[in-house]
């Protein structure tokens, strides 16, 4: 499926909705880029010009022309840094702060008008969809911090759903694998001993993006199960952090060893396990949804 036309159509639609194609933002003489510079300056006491370029991805010459215009309009002052004379510090003047406040008010008012026709559930859907777009397109190094928390109502259904979807999309595994995950989750709930078993959900902007569970294998051995990280959150260190939580809990619960079952096609997960000190102790050929796989057992002492 060629999604490029769909993305371009959405871009045209959204830029029309928020009005960035006009001569000025929010009925002012300032362009979208100029307004963004004012917003960045308005949220801090002062800013290094080089930092502004990096934050906004602007060409040095273009930013210099914008700041020159702002200085001419009495919106900013510029001076050399006392720490490094090669660097320039930019501040909003009193007039600049008034202009920023006016832009901020008008921006908020326009968004309120845009949202006024939506119900509360529709607003929540909109915000959730915007968060999804950001999480998929934003570089990993710029993504918001994640949190690790215990599962809440609805999370266990998410675990089954996302395992089914992702492993179908990435490896071609079918309904039998999703059913296996559902049984593992059901067994966790039915036989849960909070002193010796626990689960964790990784969350970004209020949405689950990863999970792992530590369950009892026998009196001395714990089992790590159902490690998953959403593609949008990979590269953030979430997988390693979830495994660390599992190891820490297993040790505190009195287990002397921990093991896990995986398949050799799950290369990213295997690297996480190896980094955490797991070693391959057993493997044999198997099959999933008619696809040959190599079943593996990894383990380590605690």
Buried (B, 14 or more C-beta within 10 A) or exposed (E): EEEEEEEEEEEEEEEEEEBEEEEEBBEBEBBBBBBBBBBBBBEEEEBBBBBBBEBBEBEEEEBBEBBEBBBEBEBBBBEEBEEEEEEBBBBBBEEBBEBBEBBBEBBEEBEEEEEEEEEEEEEEEEEEEEBEEBBEEEEEEEBEEBEBEEBEEEBBEBBBEBBBEBBBEEBEBBEEBBEBBBEBBEEBEEEBEEEBBBBBBBBBBEBBBBBBBBBBBEEEBBBBBBBBBBEBBBBBBBBBBBBBBBBEBBEEBEBEBBBBEBBEBBEEBBEBBEEBBBEBEEBEEEEBBEEEBEBBBBBBEB
